[in-house]
Amino acid sequence: MLVVWTLLWSPFSADGLPNSTISVLNELWHSTGGPNWVDCGGWTPGDDPCDSQYFNCFGCNADGTTLTGLNLGESNLTGTIPDAL
């Protein structure tokens, strides 16, 4: 039972980024018109932002455990940048 609890409450997502990072990216997507983003390879919450198909928008370290940058200048964002960012 402890193993299941540990997996459910891990501070890291299955793809290596901390859950806090994933949460902020999801919040950003939802608050800035994410379905209308362009030039991001179709990234949506739940996708691994460190996957190579999303390199136009997200920078990650070599092992995919740290988000190192955002490049959303040409992505058609509308709305408000969340305070968490």
C-alpha positions as CSV (number, residue, x, y, z in Angstrom):
1,M,0.0,0.0,0.0
2,L,2.8,2.4,0.7
3,V,4.3,1.9,-2.8
4,V,0.9,2.8,-4.4
5,W,0.6,5.9,-2.2
6,T,4.2,7.0,-3.0
7,L,3.5,6.7,-6.7
8,L,0.2,8.6,-6.5
9,W,1.8,11.4,-4.5
10,S,5.2,11.7,-6.2
11,P,6.3,15.2,-6.8
12,F,7.4,14.2,-10.4
13,S,5.3,13.3,-13.3
14,A,5.7,10.1,-15.3
15,D,7.6,12.1,-18.0
16,G,10.2,13.4,-15.6
17,L,9.2,17.0,-15.1
18,P,8.1,18.0,-11.6
19,N,4.3,18.0,-11.2
20,S,4.5,21.7,-10.2
21,T,6.0,22.5,-13.6
22,I,3.3,20.5,-15.4
23,S,0.6,22.2,-13.4
24,V,1.9,25.7,-14.3
25,L,2.1,24.8,-18.0
26,N,-1.4,23.5,-17.9
27,E,-2.6,26.7,-16.2
28,L,-0.8,28.8,-18.8
29,W,-2.4,26.7,-21.6
30,H,-5.9,27.1,-20.2
31,S,-5.6,30.9,-19.4
32,T,-4.0,31.9,-22.7
33,G,-6.2,30.3,-25.4
34,G,-4.2,27.0,-25.6
35,P,-6.5,25.4,-28.2
36,N,-5.5,28.3,-30.5
37,W,-1.8,28.1,-29.9
38,V,0.2,27.9,-33.2
39,D,3.8,26.7,-33.7
40,C,3.8,24.4,-30.7
41,G,3.4,21.1,-32.5
42,G,-0.1,20.6,-31.1
43,W,1.0,20.4,-27.5
44,T,-1.9,20.1,-25.0
45,P,-2.0,19.4,-21.3
46,G,-1.1,15.8,-20.7
47,D,1.6,15.7,-23.4
48,D,5.2,15.7,-22.4
49,P,6.5,19.2,-23.1
50,C,10.1,17.7,-23.4
51,D,9.1,15.5,-26.3
52,S,11.1,16.6,-29.4
53,Q,8.0,17.4,-31.4
54,Y,7.4,20.4,-29.1
55,F,10.9,21.9,-29.3
56,N,9.5,25.1,-31.0
57,C,7.9,26.1,-27.7
58,F,9.6,24.3,-24.8
59,G,13.3,24.0,-23.9
60,C,14.3,21.1,-21.6
61,N,17.5,19.8,-20.3
62,A,19.0,16.6,-21.8
63,D,17.3,14.1,-19.5
64,G,13.9,15.8,-19.7
65,T,13.6,16.6,-16.0
66,T,13.9,20.4,-16.1
67,L,12.1,22.9,-18.2
68,T,14.7,25.4,-19.3
69,G,12.7,27.8,-21.5
70,L,9.5,28.9,-23.1
71,N,9.3,30.2,-26.7
72,L,5.7,31.3,-27.1
73,G,6.2,34.6,-28.9
74,E,4.6,33.4,-32.2
75,S,2.0,31.2,-30.6
76,N,-1.1,33.4,-30.7
77,L,-1.5,33.6,-27.0
78,T,-4.6,35.5,-25.8
79,G,-5.6,36.0,-22.2
80,T,-3.7,36.5,-18.9
81,I,-0.4,35.0,-17.9
82,P,-1.1,33.1,-14.6
83,D,0.5,34.4,-11.4
84,A,2.1,31.0,-10.8
85,L,4.4,31.6,-13.8
